[in-house]
């Protein structure tokens, strides 16, 4: 969780956090507003904030260190995870860890919606009821259509947008609903 989320969860103000931790309010405010990077703060600052919020130093830093990977690699990792774990364990892990919610809170919408589409797809093919927890996200749609890189390359080489239209027509319904063109999630090597 970010410091802002922890402050909200603990129902305290930035001012109270600053006063109780002994960290200047301007430092706390700059961290919360993204003007100062927590990973660049001293260990003492991180320690005092973590202690006051009742969490580990690692949990304070971790959300700020996560690096966003290329979307094609992300999709590949999700498909491999599905293959390795199996459908039901995959669904259980995604729901228990609230991975979709984590991506949404980071505003990583393509990853969030891809994983939600995968969850809905796997639920459909296994006759599992759709999890109502994410109903509000099911109304979202990416502004731009995301095509697989292979489709974009083939379309560009052939100088023919019909390949993109065909890929959309063959897309899995749960994915195209979010403007993500995806037709194959099972055949990964």
N, C-alpha and C positions, 0 to 999 in steps of 0.2 A: 504494500500500500504506500502511496505517496504521503508526504507529510500533511498535505491538505486533507487527504482522506482520513488520516489518523486523527487530526485535529477535530474534524467533523465527527468522527466515530466516538472520540473521547469527550465530545461536547465542551471543548475549551476554545478560547480565543488565541490568536497569535500573540496578543499582548500577554495573556496569562502564561503561555508557553515560554515567552521571552523572560518574563519576571521570575518564574519558578526555576528555569534552567540556568539563568544567569547569562544567557546569550542576548546580545543587543537586539531590540525589536527590529531595527533596520535589517539586520542579518537574517532573522527569521522571515521577515516580509520579502526580502529579496529572494530567498530560497523558494518560498511559496509561490512567488510570481515569476520564477524562472530567470530572474536577473542574476542570481548567483547559483552556481552549480554545486550541489551537495557533495558530489564526488571530489570536488576541489577544496572542500572545507577541511579544517584540521580534525584530527581524530578526537580531540577534546570537544570540539563543537558537536560533532556527530554523537559522541558519547553522552553529552549533557542532554541533547534533544531526545535521544533514544531512552535514556533513563527517565526523563520526565514523562514521556509518552508510554513507558512501560513495555518497550519492545527492544529487540536486539539491534545492535549497530548494523548488522548485515541486512536486517529487514528495512532499515532506513535507506541504505544505499542501493540495494538490489533493484528497485523499480527504475532507478535512474541510469543503471548500467546496461540494461537490456537493449540490445541492438536489433533493429529491424532488418530482417534478411530479404533478399530478392523474392518477389511474389511467386515466381516460378519454382524456386527452391522451397518456399513455404508449402505450395501445393503438393510438390513431390513428397515432402516430409509427412504431410497429413495422409496422403495415399499409402505411403509405406507403413505408417503407424496403424492405419486401418487393416492393412494386410497382415502385419505382424501380430497385432492384438486379437483380431477377429472382431466381428460386428458388435456383439453385445458388450464385451469388455471395453471397446472403443467408446461406445455410447456412455457407458457408466463413468469412465474416466473423464470425458468431456463435461458431463453434467456435475460430477462430484467436485471437480476442480474449478468449475465455472470459467473455463478457458474462454468461452465466447464472451462472457461479461468482462473479463480482463482485457481482451482486445478492444471491446467497445469503449471501456473507460479510457483506454489509451488513444482512442479515436483512430484506431487501425481498422477502418471499416472494411476494406477488401478481405483482410484476414478473418475478421469477425463474421462477415456474411458468407465467406467460403466455408468456414467451419460450421456455421448454422445450416447452410445448404447440405453439407455432408451429413450432419446429424439428422436432418429431415429426410434425406434420401435413404440413409441406412435404416431409419425408423420405418419408412414406407416399405422397403423391400423385405423387412423382417416382421411386418405387421405389428409394430410397436406403436402405441399411441404417441402422438406428437407431444413433446414437452411444452406445456403452456407457459413455462418460465420466460420464454423468449418471444412471446406473442407480439410485444411492442416492437421488437426488432424486425419481425417478419413484414412489417409495413415499409421498411427501408428499401432503397434501391440505389445502387451506385450511379452517379451522374453519367459516367462514361462506361461503355461496354468494355469488359476486359476479355480479350481473346487469348488463347494459348499462343505463346511465341511462335510455335511451329505453323500455326494458321496465318499469323501475320507475315511471316517470312515467305511462305508459299504464295500468299496473295500478292505480295510485293513483287516477287520474282515473276509470277505469271501475269502481273499487271491486270488482275482480275478480282474484283470484289465479290464475285459469285462464290468464291471459296469461303469468304467470311459469312455470307448469307447461308450457305449450306451448313457450315459449322453451327450457326445459331439454330437452324432447324433441327439438327441432330443433338443438340444440347440436352442434358438431363434437366427436366422441368424445375427441380428444386434449385438449380444453379442459375438458370436463365432468368428466373423470377427476380434475382438480385442483379441482373445484368452481368453475370459471369458465364462465359461460354465454357462449358465443360461436358465432354461426352464420354470420357473414360476415366474411371477412378479405380478400377480393379486390376487392370493389366500393367502392373509396375514391376520393374526388374531391379 
